[in-house]
Amino acid sequence: MSMLLEIKGLNTFYGNLHALWDIDISVKEGNIVTLIGSNGAGKSTLLKSISGTVRPRSGEIIFDGRSIIGKPASYIVKEGITLSPEGRQIFPRMSVEENLRMGAYTHKGKDYSSLFDRVFSLFPILKERFGQQAGTLSGGEQQMLAIGRALMSSPRLLMLDEPSLGLSPLLTETIFQLITEIKQQGVTILLIEQNAYMALSVADYSYVLENGRISMEGKGSDLLEDEKVISSYLGGV
């Protein structure tokens, strides 16, 4: 299995604030890789650095053998990396259809029917809500729309930032089942998630981010049994 994403010695700043320190991360094609850590650890900053919305000061980001560091976000999306951001950030006054079409702008001029069919196979409720204003959807439906919008660009690497945020335990389980299904369709996933147990349960490989630094890494199943991870992120259970 080839390496799809490699991050080497990445340093990102906000002004004089050193947010990420010498980050090294690898993501194999076809895997789910998770990053867990407390609020403010730098998880979202890492995804923004990869997606091109925040420019790192040093280091390398290599996607499918090519450096993408410093490239604009539009270029990175066309290369096959899409971010579903924290807080969903859908367009509430636009319809479900219009939101999905916004995710497919890299396919401009092409027939969207196959893209819609793929999203509807994962999220049938979005087909029922196709003409509905996105802001009137439930929280779970809005999260499905956010992920569906990201999939409309046909990404090779899908980055998910807190997909279960604000959802009930039952909806959280549903979202994670769908994440596994997306992986089975051949999409590589880089996942940030506060629900560390769920994240580690689906992960092929995981990293722990503390104060902008990678403090631990290993198979998701191994970290689930690590005493430090249990006490710090799994409520001691």
Protein Blocks (a to p, Z undefined) as FASTA:
>chain_A
ZZfbdcehiacdehjacfbghiacdddehiacdddddehilmmmmmmmmnopaccfbdcd
deehiafehiafklmmmnopacddehhlpafkbcfklmmmmmmmmmgoiafklmmmmmmm
mmmmlmmmmmpcfklpcfklmmmmmmmmmmmnopabdcdehklgoiafklmmmmmmmmmm
mmmnopacddddfblmlmmmmpmbdcddeehiafbgcdfklmmmpmklmmmmnooZZ
